[in-house]
Amino acid sequence: MNNHNTFYSGKRVLVTGGLGFIGLNTCARLLDLGAEVTALDNFIPTQITPAFDAVRSRLRLAVADIRDAEKVERVVRDQEVIFNLAGKSGAADSNKTPLNDLDINCRGHLTVLEACRTFNPGVAIVFPSSRLVYGKPLYLPVDEKHPLAPESIYAAHKLAVENYHLIYGRLHGLKTTVLRISNPYGPFQTGEGRAYGIANSFIRAAVSGRPIILFGDGSQRRDYLYIDDLVEAMLCAASAPQAHGRIYNIGDGQGTSLLELAELAVATAGQGEIVRVPWPEEYRAIETGDYLSDIALARNELHWSPCTGIHEGIARTVGFYRR
Amino acid sequence: MNNHNTFYSGKRVLVTGGLGFIGLNTCARLLDLGAEVTALDNFIPTQITPAFDAVRSRLRLAVADIRDAEKVERVVRDQEVIFNLAGKSGAADSNKTPLNDLDINCRGHLTVLEACRTFNPGVAIVFPSSRLVYGKPLYLPVDEKHPLAPESIYAAHKLAVENYHLIYGRLHGLKTTVLRISNPYGPFQTGEGRAYGIANSFIRAAVSGRPIILFGDGSQRRDYLYIDDLVEAMLCAASAPQAHGRIYNIGDGQGTSLLELAELAVATAGQGEIVRVPWPEEYRAIETGDYLSDIALARNELHWSPCTGIHEGIARTVGFYRR
């Protein structure tokens, strides 16, 4: 494994979308490694929990939208590493408001990259893309050579922003890496509903005694990645010169069905129930069927492996929401 | 070959970017087939030639930018077929002004597709993408399964707009087809410079006695497609039910080096000279090397084949510019 203690200690690191789910976990880990962390976010949560506050109090916060070029330019100037996590989630939403998705996800990220090109072209940037760029898998597990066939505007824009990062790497020297992540879950997910991750929405439902709504029979298998493993992969990518200009699948590499996930959430929480409903059309239309990541490339080149299985990951997440 | 006489006669057809190079040629052909043609364009050429006027006088003209949702909604309402050719060309330019390219090419096309989804979801739409979505070829000839690796913002946006068309087809029922075209050339190219097509810029230089500027040794081979063949492919795609939701390479399928092209332009025009200069950095950075289209899929499914060789195509284009 990489020696992050050495690499990140004292480094100036920017996390865009730093108060979001992946962002907060990334900031927390970077702070533990001794980095000087700036979180850029356009949103301050109204419900401040002690866990949130413990991270928040240790980082610099820049309140700005990534589409605000002037503010972004000021923030990126002196950074050594950027974890470029800002953006709008939600594949089903994106199909309803595609122009809004375009504005936030494409214009926003082009604004960040333009600022880096002008004021900080040597910076290392990691961009978390999505396994959704592959669309319905033609084979499993899905490796990075799988054809690209986004099924939603969200996924089409993730692919566009991947290409922005790679192009800015080739043309302007930015040290950019793209990660195609599966379904991350874990602590600090504060949003509600499916747009914020199916695993977390199931776990939160169980912990709060609400029913878990399962579309169809729940047989479709997904690749659930515990957030600490994702953060570790991002940290590896930014610190490894061989990762610049590259694309890696990041997932657990193990398949779990939605039904198993729901049952595990109920069993771990010790409460909750599973309610089956027919597929709503807006979800059925973009449902991609089974998905499983082939993570051999990341194992070989980043020397990274996931180390938190689904049982342990759900137990830790249940513990977080209980506190 | 398709029987276009039957299909397009009396059809209401919209050509976005209808006063551009591909647009004018498409309008001219559709008018000859008896279609009711509307050209939507935000630009009226200041130098009106007799050839331009002969086409212009026979079509309905809607002056609007494709980003103007209200005007676009009015224009798309009663159309049966749309050739969606509007947009900004120029790969090198796009890397200098990426946000402008995003606004015109992505926001513009999403605006057209949103208007169709709301007011005309049964329409057939053909979108001409670019062979540039493939990036540097890994093998020749390049088929539709070749990996996608856009080297410019322009190409990244072409890929995004491809995906918009395919997604609107799957989710909203629009009958969309994507064509990945090589290097089209021929009459009605009114813009100047490389951004408007290398073949035309060479031919126009030779006809007007200006030197042809060749970057490097001119050895890189490209696939030059005569405009009439491209128009025929687009007409086939919109009229063939089996083409909806599909992607096809459209090219000549024959390789010609830049030097051969320049020599042929000089020989056909009977004047001009070739001047070699070193590669400018902005072009070298996005140069993709040899390219050749594999057009087997279009031959088989669209029953289309190119029928104008490079000698005849250049002779016809020289003739056009002489008049």
HADDOCK unambig.tbl for C-alpha pairs under 7 A between the chains (distance, minus, plus):
assign (segid A and resid 99 and name CA) (segid B and resid 107 and name CA) 6.79 0.50 0.50
assign (segid A and resid 99 and name CA) (segid B and resid 110 and name CA) 6.90 0.50 0.50
assign (segid A and resid 107 and name CA) (segid B and resid 99 and name CA) 6.80 0.50 0.50
assign (segid A and resid 110 and name CA) (segid B and resid 99 and name CA) 6.90 0.50 0.50
assign (segid A and resid 150 and name CA) (segid B and resid 163 and name CA) 6.85 0.50 0.50
assign (segid A and resid 151 and name CA) (segid B and resid 167 and name CA) 5.94 0.50 0.50
assign (segid A and resid 152 and name CA) (segid B and resid 167 and name CA) 6.40 0.50 0.50
assign (segid A and resid 153 and name CA) (segid B and resid 164 and name CA) 6.81 0.50 0.50
assign (segid A and resid 156 and name CA) (segid B and resid 160 and name CA) 5.82 0.50 0.50
assign (segid A and resid 156 and name CA) (segid B and resid 163 and name CA) 6.15 0.50 0.50
assign (segid A and resid 157 and name CA) (segid B and resid 160 and name CA) 6.83 0.50 0.50
assign (segid A and resid 160 and name CA) (segid B and resid 156 and name CA) 5.81 0.50 0.50
assign (segid A and resid 160 and name CA) (segid B and resid 157 and name CA) 6.83 0.50 0.50
assign (segid A and resid 160 and name CA) (segid B and resid 160 and name CA) 6.02 0.50 0.50
assign (segid A and resid 163 and name CA) (segid B and resid 150 and name CA) 6.84 0.50 0.50
assign (segid A and resid 163 and name CA) (segid B and resid 156 and name CA) 6.15 0.50 0.50
assign (segid A and resid 164 and name CA) (segid B and resid 153 and name CA) 6.80 0.50 0.50
assign (segid A and resid 167 and name CA) (segid B and resid 151 and name CA) 5.93 0.50 0.50
assign (segid A and resid 167 and name CA) (segid B and resid 152 and name CA) 6.40 0.50 0.50
assign (segid A and resid 171 and name CA) (segid B and resid 285 and name CA) 6.54 0.50 0.50
assign (segid A and resid 285 and name CA) (segid B and resid 171 and name CA) 6.53 0.50 0.50
